[in-house]
């Protein structure tokens, strides 16, 4: 294996998300898949810039569980020409990076989706996460290394950041318990343990704040300068559900005006989407709506007027509007 490269220009910070009591019990019991944690991974560059990603690691595992992709945290993502996925196979966490560039070829075959990098961490060697708390994860071994050193440095940093979750603890939520994450006063995420209703953790990962001037003056006593604070009037979030294939976006300023947009293939532009009618909301979304925090300037937001139906759809009236 190839396990030594140039020193990385990146510094990673992994923030684990809360998990259910069931997942915590599996982790304490040594279930290898449960040694990794779901959470947010922030990569800091040497020039001060940072990039954020998230790993929606599942709480239930079978022999058919697919590799889990690492996704960009922000709405528009980052200009990145590869994808990274994680799976646990035969006691090892396997990290696989695959190129997305159309022009990139391996052995003269432009359409192949062969890995450009693949690394391993021996999860089975960790008898308990407490034993390695505070220490860095074991060195990742590589059997495929990217041909481009700069991209390989980023891939390596991402893999090491995810692997560091093995050494971390996290908050444990009981059934129906809720955790709301903030950073610098901004809403980051909402986590609900819905094991009794949905079968696992449900999360709303905020990816955009709709900010408007609050009208509060912060000028000097002499009035020489004046500035208006920006505050949030609505949130835009990804809904992460344990139900397979259930993924979409949630927009709200308060629970009464919340709208859910199921995922559509990328060839369909979001502007043409219609929100899901209330009677067709997934159960995971209904659970989230019961706990949505109110935006600071929710009273100033008027939900956009929408056509009551799209071509080919029945007319549906919403009790919330």
C-alpha positions as CSV (number, residue, x, y, z in Angstrom):
1,X,0.0,0.0,0.0
2,X,1.0,3.6,-0.6
3,X,0.7,5.3,2.8
4,X,3.0,8.3,2.7
5,X,2.5,11.6,0.8
6,X,3.5,15.2,1.1
7,X,2.3,16.9,4.2
8,X,-1.3,18.1,3.8
9,X,-2.0,21.8,3.4
10,X,-5.4,21.1,5.0
11,X,-6.6,20.9,8.6
12,X,-9.9,19.0,9.2
13,X,-12.5,19.4,12.0
14,X,-15.2,16.7,12.4
15,X,-18.3,17.6,14.4
16,X,-20.4,14.6,15.1
17,X,-24.2,14.7,15.1
18,X,-26.3,13.2,17.8
19,X,-27.3,9.6,17.5
20,X,-30.1,7.4,18.9
21,X,-29.8,5.2,22.0
22,X,-29.9,2.2,19.7
23,X,-26.9,3.4,17.6
24,X,-25.0,4.2,20.8
25,X,-25.6,0.7,22.1
26,X,-24.3,-0.9,18.9
27,X,-21.3,1.3,19.0
28,X,-20.6,0.4,22.6
29,X,-21.1,-3.3,21.7
30,X,-18.4,-3.1,19.1
31,X,-20.5,-3.2,15.9
32,X,-17.9,-2.1,13.3
33,X,-20.2,-0.1,11.1
34,X,-21.3,1.9,14.2
35,X,-17.7,3.0,15.0
36,X,-18.1,5.8,12.4
37,X,-20.4,8.7,13.2
38,X,-22.6,10.9,11.1
39,X,-21.7,14.6,11.2
40,X,-20.2,17.6,9.6
41,X,-16.6,17.8,8.3
42,X,-15.0,21.2,7.9
43,X,-11.7,21.4,5.9
44,X,-9.6,24.5,6.5
45,X,-7.1,25.5,3.9
46,X,-3.7,27.1,4.7
47,X,-4.9,30.4,3.1
48,X,-7.8,30.7,5.7
49,X,-10.6,29.5,3.4
50,X,-12.7,26.6,4.6
51,X,-15.0,24.0,3.0
52,X,-17.8,22.1,4.8
53,X,-19.2,18.7,4.0
54,X,-21.6,16.3,5.7
55,X,-21.7,12.5,6.1
56,X,-25.3,11.2,6.6
57,X,-24.1,7.9,8.1
58,X,-27.0,5.4,8.5
59,X,-28.0,3.8,11.8
60,X,-29.0,0.5,10.4
61,X,-26.7,-1.8,8.4
62,X,-27.2,-4.9,6.2
63,X,-25.1,-6.7,3.7
64,X,-26.8,-4.6,1.1
65,X,-25.9,-1.3,2.6
66,X,-24.3,0.9,-0.1
67,X,-21.4,3.2,0.2
68,X,-22.3,6.5,1.7
69,X,-21.3,9.7,-0.2
70,X,-19.7,12.7,1.4
71,X,-21.8,15.7,0.3
72,X,-21.0,19.4,0.2
73,X,-22.6,21.3,3.1
74,X,-23.6,24.5,1.2
75,X,-26.4,24.8,-1.3
76,X,-24.2,25.3,-4.4
77,X,-21.4,23.0,-3.3
78,X,-17.8,23.4,-4.4
79,X,-16.0,23.2,-7.7
80,X,-14.8,19.7,-7.2
81,X,-14.1,17.1,-9.9
82,X,-14.5,14.0,-7.8
83,X,-16.9,12.2,-5.4
84,X,-15.9,10.5,-2.2
85,X,-17.8,7.6,-0.6
86,X,-17.3,5.5,2.5
87,X,-18.3,1.9,3.3
88,X,-17.3,-0.7,5.9
89,X,-16.3,-4.0,4.4
90,X,-14.6,-6.9,6.2
91,X,-13.7,-4.9,9.2
92,X,-12.3,-2.0,7.2
93,X,-13.6,1.5,6.4
94,X,-13.1,1.9,2.7
95,X,-12.7,5.4,1.2
96,X,-13.2,5.6,-2.6
97,X,-12.7,8.7,-4.7
98,X,-14.1,8.7,-8.2
99,X,-13.4,11.3,-10.9
100,X,-16.2,13.3,-12.4
101,X,-14.2,15.0,-15.2
102,X,-15.4,14.1,-18.7
103,X,-11.9,14.6,-20.1
104,X,-10.1,12.5,-17.6
105,X,-9.1,9.0,-18.8
106,X,-7.5,6.0,-17.4
107,X,-5.8,3.6,-19.8
108,X,-7.5,5.4,-22.7
109,X,-11.1,4.6,-21.5
110,X,-12.8,8.0,-20.9
111,X,-16.1,6.6,-19.7
112,X,-14.8,4.3,-17.0
113,X,-15.7,5.3,-13.4
114,X,-12.7,3.5,-11.9
115,X,-11.4,4.9,-8.5
116,X,-8.7,7.6,-8.7
117,X,-7.9,7.0,-5.0
118,X,-8.8,4.3,-2.5
119,X,-7.8,4.1,1.2
120,X,-8.5,1.9,4.2
121,X,-8.7,2.2,7.9
122,X,-8.7,-1.0,10.0
123,X,-11.8,-0.3,12.1
124,X,-11.6,-3.7,13.7
125,X,-8.4,-2.7,15.5
126,X,-10.4,-0.2,17.6
127,X,-11.8,-2.2,20.5
128,X,-13.6,0.9,21.8
129,X,-13.8,4.6,20.9
130,X,-12.9,5.6,24.4
131,X,-9.5,3.8,24.1
132,X,-8.5,6.2,21.4
133,X,-10.2,9.3,22.5
134,X,-8.1,12.4,21.9
135,X,-5.7,10.5,19.5
136,X,-5.7,10.7,15.8
137,X,-7.1,7.8,13.8
138,X,-4.8,5.1,12.5
139,X,-2.8,6.0,9.4
140,X,-4.9,5.3,6.3
141,X,-3.3,2.9,3.9
142,X,-3.8,3.4,0.2
143,X,-3.7,0.9,-2.7
144,X,-4.7,3.5,-5.3
145,X,-3.3,7.1,-5.2
146,X,-4.5,9.9,-7.4
147,X,-2.1,11.0,-10.1
148,X,-2.5,14.7,-9.2
149,X,-0.8,15.6,-5.9
150,X,-2.9,18.6,-5.2
151,X,-6.2,16.7,-5.5
152,X,-4.7,13.8,-3.6
153,X,-4.0,16.1,-0.7
154,X,-7.6,17.1,-0.5
155,X,-8.8,13.5,-0.8
156,X,-6.5,12.4,2.0
157,X,-7.6,15.3,4.3
158,X,-11.3,14.3,3.7
159,X,-10.6,10.7,4.5
160,X,-8.6,11.4,7.6
161,X,-11.3,13.8,8.8
162,X,-14.0,11.1,8.5
163,X,-11.8,8.5,10.1
164,X,-11.3,10.8,13.1
165,X,-15.0,10.2,14.0
166,X,-13.9,6.8,15.3
167,X,-12.2,8.4,18.2
168,X,-15.0,10.8,19.1
169,X,-18.0,10.6,21.4
170,X,-21.4,12.3,20.6
171,X,-24.7,13.3,22.1
172,X,-27.2,10.5,22.6
173,X,-30.9,11.3,22.1
174,X,-33.8,9.3,23.6
175,X,-36.9,8.6,21.6
176,X,-38.7,11.8,20.6
177,X,-35.8,14.0,22.0
178,X,-34.7,17.0,19.9
179,X,-31.4,18.8,19.6
180,X,-31.0,22.2,17.8
181,X,-27.5,23.2,16.7
182,X,-26.4,26.8,16.5
183,X,-23.1,28.5,15.6
184,X,-22.5,32.2,16.2
185,X,-26.2,32.7,16.7
186,X,-27.2,31.1,13.4
187,X,-29.3,27.9,13.1
188,X,-27.3,25.0,11.7
189,X,-29.4,21.9,12.1
190,X,-32.3,20.3,13.8
191,X,-32.1,16.6,14.9
192,X,-35.0,14.5,16.1
193,X,-34.9,11.0,17.3
194,X,-38.0,9.6,15.6
195,X,-37.3,5.9,16.1
196,X,-40.8,5.1,17.2
197,X,-42.5,6.9,14.2
198,X,-40.0,6.9,11.3
199,X,-37.4,4.3,12.5
200,X,-34.4,6.5,13.2
201,X,-32.9,10.0,13.3
202,X,-34.5,12.7,11.2
203,X,-32.5,15.8,10.5
204,X,-33.0,19.2,8.9
205,X,-29.6,20.5,7.7
206,X,-29.8,24.3,7.1
207,X,-27.9,25.2,4.0
208,X,-29.0,28.8,3.4
209,X,-30.4,31.7,5.4
210,X,-32.7,34.2,3.7
211,X,-31.4,37.4,5.3
212,X,-32.9,40.9,5.1
213,X,-32.2,44.2,6.9
214,X,-33.6,44.2,10.4
215,X,-34.1,47.9,10.4
216,X,-32.0,48.3,13.6
217,X,-29.5,51.1,13.3
218,X,-26.0,50.6,14.6
219,X,-24.7,54.1,13.8
220,X,-22.5,56.2,15.9
221,X,-23.8,58.8,18.3
222,X,-22.8,61.6,15.9
223,X,-24.6,59.8,13.0
224,X,-21.4,59.8,11.0
225,X,-21.9,56.3,9.9
226,X,-24.9,54.0,9.9
227,X,-25.3,50.3,9.2
228,X,-28.3,48.0,9.2
229,X,-28.1,44.5,10.6
230,X,-29.1,41.5,8.5
231,X,-31.3,38.9,10.2
232,X,-32.9,35.7,9.0
233,X,-36.5,35.7,7.9
234,X,-36.5,32.1,6.4
235,X,-34.4,28.9,6.3
236,X,-33.6,26.5,3.5
237,X,-32.6,23.0,4.6
238,X,-32.0,19.5,3.4
239,X,-34.2,16.9,5.0
240,X,-32.2,13.7,5.9
241,X,-34.5,10.8,6.6
242,X,-33.8,7.1,7.5
243,X,-36.4,6.1,4.9
244,X,-34.7,5.0,1.7
245,X,-35.1,7.4,-1.2
246,X,-36.8,10.1,1.0
247,X,-34.7,13.3,0.4
248,X,-35.8,16.8,-0.2
249,X,-35.7,20.4,0.8
250,X,-37.6,22.3,3.5
251,X,-38.3,26.0,3.4
252,X,-39.8,27.8,6.4
253,X,-39.9,30.9,8.6
254,X,-42.2,29.2,11.1
255,X,-43.9,25.8,11.1
256,X,-47.2,27.2,9.7
257,X,-45.7,28.3,6.4
258,X,-43.2,25.4,5.9
259,X,-43.1,23.9,2.5
260,X,-41.4,20.6,1.5
261,X,-39.9,20.0,-2.0
262,X,-39.2,16.3,-2.8
263,X,-36.0,15.6,-4.6
264,X,-36.2,15.7,-8.4
265,X,-33.6,14.6,-11.0
266,X,-31.1,17.4,-11.8
267,X,-32.5,17.7,-15.3
268,X,-35.7,19.3,-13.8
269,X,-35.0,22.8,-12.6
270,X,-36.2,23.6,-9.1
271,X,-38.2,26.6,-10.3
272,X,-40.6,24.2,-11.9
273,X,-41.2,22.2,-8.8
274,X,-44.3,22.3,-6.8
275,X,-44.3,21.8,-3.0
276,X,-45.7,18.6,-1.6
277,X,-49.3,19.0,-0.6
278,X,-49.9,18.6,3.1
279,X,-51.7,15.2,2.8
280,X,-48.7,13.8,1.0
281,X,-45.9,15.0,3.3
282,X,-43.5,12.2,4.3
283,X,-43.8,11.2,8.0
284,X,-40.2,12.3,8.6
285,X,-41.1,15.8,7.4
286,X,-44.2,15.9,9.5
287,X,-42.0,15.1,12.5
288,X,-39.6,17.9,11.7
289,X,-42.4,20.4,11.2
290,X,-43.5,19.9,14.8
291,X,-40.1,21.3,16.0
292,X,-39.1,23.9,13.5
293,X,-37.5,27.0,15.2
294,X,-39.1,30.3,14.2
295,X,-36.9,32.7,12.2
296,X,-36.0,36.0,13.9
297,X,-37.8,38.0,11.2
298,X,-40.5,35.5,10.4
299,X,-43.3,38.1,10.7
300,X,-41.8,40.1,7.8
301,X,-41.9,37.1,5.3
302,X,-44.9,36.6,3.0
303,X,-44.9,33.1,1.5
304,X,-44.7,33.4,-2.3
305,X,-47.9,33.0,-4.3
306,X,-48.0,29.7,-6.1
307,X,-50.3,28.2,-8.7
308,X,-52.7,25.8,-7.0
309,X,-51.7,23.1,-9.4
310,X,-49.3,22.2,-12.2
311,X,-50.3,20.9,-15.6
312,X,-51.4,17.3,-15.1
313,X,-52.0,17.6,-11.4
314,X,-55.3,17.8,-9.5
315,X,-56.2,21.1,-7.8
316,X,-55.1,20.8,-4.1
317,X,-55.9,23.3,-1.4
318,X,-53.7,23.6,1.5
319,X,-55.2,24.2,5.0
320,X,-52.1,26.2,6.0
321,X,-52.7,28.9,3.3
